[in-house]
Amino acid sequence: MTKDTTKEAAVAAEALLLDDWFDAIEDGVRARARGFIETMLEEELSEALSRPRYGRRKPGEDEAAPSVVGVRHGHRERTLTGTFGKTRIAVPRARLTGEDGKTREWRSGSLHAYQRRTRAADALIAGAYLAGTNTRRVRRALNAVFAGPVGKDVVSRVWRKTKGDWDAWNARSLAEQPIVRLILDGTVARVRLDRRATSISLLVALGVRADGQKMLLAIKSMGGEGEAAWRALLDDLVRRGLPTPELVVVDGAPGLEKALAALWPDMAVQRCSVHKHRNLLAHAPERLHEEISNDYRDMIYAATRGEVETRRKAFIRKWRLKSRVVADSLEEAGDKLFTFTRFPPSQWKSIRTSNAIERLHEEFKRRIKTQAVLPCADTAAMLFWALLASGQIIMRKVDGWHTLAEKPDDQIIDLAA
């Protein structure tokens, strides 16, 4: 059998390509990193012992001077990886004497027990993972930075360290958040459940504060987008003290609307105009799509409430004759498709659609494109949250935020066609 040397040749070629990328500054800094770290640890221990290394109290010295509270006993070798690369350091050891006369091993406050990487190195690994690099590719991507490979298991362990922050974020109180608008939508992710790739739903709640700033409120991994799933998410928001918002923007899913009606019967609800546009096109043959789109945009993006009413009536009358199912689909949405007309015109752009969440969905899908299947449902939800928590995605204020204090009009558009 002929030995396949293709992989070995590729590795050799890569090594030859990068071998001459020598940087004297980087090499010099990394060579001195060991001495600097060891000096820092020695000074920390000297402060704990109240005396420098080999220090002794001199005859006649002030009795008020701190007494010796422990003794040194050698060093322990440890490997530490940081942004300076991987280095072996000698960690000093000592026994400290407590007030009860018992001794205990000294622990450094700078270098924790069993720590093998600096926090900056962990942050770099997690940042590379969040940026869209899967666990295997991180090893190659950060090889030059750490002057050595980073195993995929290391990437997974670093990622799991965010679990504590994720749990705290899920349990935080929302009582002090002045939420005036809620945007709800879901997306689908493929995860590994019982050793099989399975599609799950990620339900996302986005809030808009009184100052116009958008903020992520909750992410739940569910088996679908039914009424029970959405009600679980909404009940969790209420339990954590979410104030009742003035408006909720939804995609039109029946389960979500039923959950909202059960929790907040009198809530103002805006159906996403983009989702309704897709529904209209799905009910018509392709040759009519352009004409439907033009008529629909003229209606939805009219400048005044009166124009919206007029063009809605024209749309219904026209498409009742050309394609009855298109007209019926528009009428099905009722006045919820035009709730935005009750608010100041400066807010219409941000109210008409659930695009604020759709953009998050797009970035999330771009991020997981390198991983066909995520390890589990919790990882999918955590990854969505971490993209915002780490600053990979930054949300701006909504359009028309300066008029959020104005109360909406109680009058709805005339639905008579």
Buried (B, 14 or more C-beta within 10 A) or exposed (E): EEEEEEEEEEEEEEEEEEEEEEEEEBEEBBEEBBEEBBEBBBEBBBEBBEBEEEEEEEEEEEEEEEEEBBEBEEBEEBEBBBBBBBBEBBBBBBEBBEEEEEBEEBEBEEBEEEBEBBEEBBBBBBBBBBBBBBBEBBBEBBBEBBBEEBEBEBBBBBBEEBEEEBEEBBEEEBEEBEBBBBBBBBBEBBBBBEEEEBEBBBBBBBBBBBEBBBBBBBBBBBEBBBBEBBBEBBEBBEEBEBBEBBBBBBBBBEBBBBBBEEBBEEBBBBBBBBBBBEBBBEBBEEEBEEBBEEBBEBBBBBEEBEBBBBBBBBBBEBBBEEBEEBBEBBBEBEBBBBBBBBBBEBBBBBBBBBBBBBEBBEBBEEBBEBBEBBBBBEBBBBBBBBBBBBEBBEBEBBBBBEEBEEEBEEEBBEEEE
